[in-house]
């Protein structure tokens, strides 16, 4: 059942309730995420939190259904999380309760805009972690323009915004040697974490890629 639909310069955003009861987000008809299998979003958060001793300020690229941010907020050490979300309607759906909200926590600030611009506008050495979950990974883009997010040029920009000991953590729905190489080129090493998930009755592997400054 369709709950909400919106259009932007990037196409169509749809929120629907599936027959199995799951809340599902699609962009231009392509499955992005649901609220039934959230372990990889939660691992994205836990991997970043485990790597930094003091997560005073964290940036998340992509609001989605809020599970990465929710997992971050569960850590009492967290100071502030800035969420970059390019689709204003997705933010609105969460504020109005169509999607369970994480935005009422005073530690959360939302910036509506392209994550590349939001990251570039950060002062250097100003965040402890950057988490990127804006596509189904570099090989299954929600928007073609997002291919630039997974290049060494943008990853180097991310590194310049990290404080000493900070981490970049990137989610992907598939193994990506190119992403691993790009993270390694910028950070010197890349930690790859496969995540077994069950997606609508199918066994799948998602991946989390991490580089430390």
Protein Blocks (a to p, Z undefined) as FASTA:
>chain_A
ZZbdcddfkbpadddddfkopacddeehiafbdckbmmlmmmmmmmmmmmpmblfbccde
hjknolmmmmmmmpmkbmbdcdddfblklmmmmmnomaccfklpmkbccdeddfklmmmm
pcghkbfbdcddfbgbjklcfblklmmmmpmklmmmmmmmpcehiacddddfbdcfklmm
mmmmmnopacdddddddeehiacddddddddZZ
